[in-house]
Amino acid sequence: MTEQNKDHNDLSSPTGGQGAVFITGGSRGIGKAIALRFAREGANIVIAAKTADPNPKLEGTIYTAAKEIEAAGGKCLPLQVDIRYEEQIAAAVAEAVKAFGGINVLVNNASAINLSPTEKLEAKRFDLMQGINVRGTFLMSQACIPYLKKGINPHILNLSPPLDMNPKWFRDHTAYTMSKYGMSMVVLGLAEELKPYGIAANALWPKTTIATAAVQNLLGGDYLIQRSRKPEIVAEAAYAILSKPSTECTGNFFIDEDVLRGEGVTDFSQYVVNGDNPLQNDLFID
């Protein structure tokens, strides 16, 4: 750990008077749930997502999310950002630093999904997943590193799965798996690269499917929603990870339920959408 960052790790809480929790794709779903969890602690939060105008197929915008975050006790800067474009990333990071004095946490939550097999996947869909999941995650991390070096208990958290080279995870959706594993490889690399600066890099993935717009609209409709958990379970796990000392918690591929069990949670019923149905394991979970 460098001398520069030594004092900044004396505080384990990512919420403070200075510095922001920067969340990509935070206008709905897991990203918004993480923002609301931090808002309850009075955190400064940046929501960087594409949805600025209401969409009949997708609930919420960066502005409606910001209102909820502020009502929950946080301060929020909503920014319309497409993380495929580095100039938009640079502008958003600059605005975040101007508004809150720095960045303590980056949550790379924004992601695109398409489970089509190789033969049926359009090139533009492949490019979208690679552009958001891999390139966007890499460039967001790159842009935030100079500020994380100065941050309080600095963390990067990617919403991506454990790296498992079992061919069954590639067989049905090679392109999607490549893109999500690309996010996880960013964690693997940055954990080592940023260790001298006391910056943590970890991944978090849900054990079960989560009741989000992606599950509703793209994966399994209401059938799968009824066999899912609520986004709040991922948010609680994220908060637990990001509250740990960054110098002692890096390079991990966490599963939400395991994190909360480690925190003493034994009853997960509050997170279940419908207790009458069996839960569905998420992709990349045996």
N, C-alpha and C positions, 0 to 999 in steps of 0.2 A: 504494500500500500504506500502510495506516495505521501510525503509530508503535507502536500497541498490538501489532500482529502482526509487526512487523519482526524482533524477536528470535526469534519462534517459527518462522521459516522458515530459520534457520541450520542446522537439522537436516533432511536430506532423507529420513531413514528414518521411516516411519510407526510403527515399533515402538519403544517406549521404556518407561521405568518408569511413566510417567503417561499417562493417556488411553487410549481404546479404539478399536478397529476395530469399528464397528457394522454388522452385516450382516443385512438382512431376507431372509426365506425361506431361511435357512441350514441347515436340517436335513438337506438332501440335495442331490445334483446340483452345479450350478455354485457355488451359495452355500457349500456345505460344502467344496468343493475350494478356494475362495478362503480360507476360514477356516483350513484345514489348511496352506495355503502360508504364511500369516502366523504360524501356530502354530510352524512350524519356526524362525522368527526370534524366538520368545519373546514374541509380542505378547499384549496383553490383547484378548480378543474377546467381543463380545456377539452371540449368536445370537437373533434375534427372528423367530419363525415360529409357525404355528398348530398344528403337530403335536406334541402332548404325549403322546398315547397311541398305541400301536402300531396300524398300519392294515395289514391283509393285502394291500392293493393298492399300498401305498407304503412303501418301505424307509426306516427311520430316524425318529427323533423328535429334538426339541431336546436331550433328555437323552443319547441315544446319540451324537449329534453332539458334545456337550460332552465326553464321555469320550474320543472320538477326538482332539479338539482338545487336550485336556490331556495325553494320551499322546504327542502329537506335540511337546510342549514349550511350549504356550501356556497362558494362563489363560482360562477361559471362564465367562461368565454366560449361562445359557440362560433365555430369557424367552418365555412363550407370549403372542403378540401377533397381533391381527388389525388390519392397518394401515388398514382401512376406518373404524376408530373412533378419533377424535382423542384421546379420553380414555385409550385403551390406549397410543397413541403417547407421549403426555405422561408416563404412568407409567413406560414402558419407558426413555425417555430419562433420567428422573430417577434410576431405579435404576442405569443404566449410569454416570452421573456420580458417584453415591454410591459405587459399587463401585470405579471406576477413576480417579476424579478429573477426568474430562473425556472429550471425544470428539475424536479426530484425523481419523478417516475414517468416512464413511458410504457404504456400498455398497447402493444400491437394486436389489436382485436379485429380490425377490418379484414375481411376475407371474402372471396368469391368461391362458389361451389357449383360444380356440374359433374354428375356421376355417370356421364355417358361413356360407353366403351370407346376405344380408340377409333374404330372404323366409323363411328357416328358423330364424333366430336368435331365441330367446326373449328377452323383455325382461330377465328376471332374469340371463341370461348376459351380455347387453350391460352391464347395471349392474355385474356382478361385475368385468368387465374394466376398465371405466372407474373403478370404485371402488378397485381394487387398483393397476392400472398407472398411472393418471394421478393420481387424488386421493391415493392412499396415498403415491406417490412425492413429490408436492408437499408433503403434510403432514409426512412424515418429514423432508424437507429443511428445511422451515420450523422444525420443532422442534429440529433439531440446529444450526442456524446460530449461535445465541448461544454455543454451546460450541465450534464450529469456529473462531469468531473468536479464541478463546483457545488453540486447539490447536496442536500441533506439526505443521508442514507439512500444513495442513488440505486435505482433498480430499473431493469428492462424486463418486462413480462410478455411473452408471446403466447397467444391462444393457439397452441399447436400440439400435436400428439407426440408420444414417445416414439423414438426411432426404432422400428421393428422391420427387419428386412424379409419377414415371412412373405412369400409371393402371393399369399391369399389377399393381402392388403393392396396389391397392385392389380390383380387379375381383372377385376370388374371396372376399375376406374383409374387406370394408370396415370393419366394427366393430373387428376385431382390429388392423388397420393403424392405424386412428385412435388406438387406445389405446397402441400401442407408439410411434407418432410423438408422441403426447402426452408420453410419458416423455422423448423426445429434445428436444422443445420446452422442457421444464423445464431441460435442460442448456443449451440455447441462451440462455435467459433468465438463468439463474443465473450462467453464466460471466461475463456482462457486469455483472450486478447485484452480484456478490460480488468482482469484481476489486479494488476499492479496499481490501478486507480481506485480500487475499492468499489467498483461498479458491478452489481450483480446482474446476471442474465439467466433467466429461468423460463421454463415452459409450463403451461397449465392446460389440462384437457379434462373434459367431463367423463365420468364413468358411464353415465347414461345419456341418452338423447335429451336435449334441453328444449323446452317449449318456446321456440322462437319463430320468426317469420320464415326463416329458411326451412325449418322442419315442416311448418304448415303448408307453405307454397311449393316447395321443391322436392321434398323427400317423402312424406307419408301422410300429409293432410291431418285431419282430426284424429284418425286412427292412431297415428304415431304420437300426436300431442297428448293423447290420453294415457300414453305409456311412457311419458317423459317426466323429468323433474323441471322445476322452475329455475330461471336464470339466477335467482338469489343464492343458490348453493355454490355456483361458480364465483359469484361476487364475494361471498364470505371466505372462500378459499383464497381468492386473490388478495383480499385484505390481510389475511393471516400471513401469506408469503411476503407481501410487500412491507409488512411491519417488522420482519426479521432483520437483524443486522446484515447489511449488504456484504460485509467482509466474511460472513460465516455461512451464507446461503446463496450459492451460485452453481450453475451448471446442472441443475436438477430438471427432471421431467416429471412434474407433479400430476397426480390425479385428484380431482376435487374432493371426493369422498375420503381418500386416504389422508389428505391434508387436514380435514376437519376431525377425523378420528384422532389424529395426532394432537389436536387441540382439545380433546376430551369429549367431542360430540358423539353420542351413541344413538340418538333418535333423529332420523332423517325424514320423518313423516311430514313435517311442515313444508318440505320442499317438493312433495309429490303432487302432481296435477290431479290424479285420480287413484286413490288407494285401492280401488277395487280391481285394478288391472296390474299385471306384471310389468316391471320396468324393462325397457329395451336398452341393451348396451349400445353405446355409441360406436361409430367406426373406430377401428384401431384398438378396440378393447376386447380381449378374449373373455 
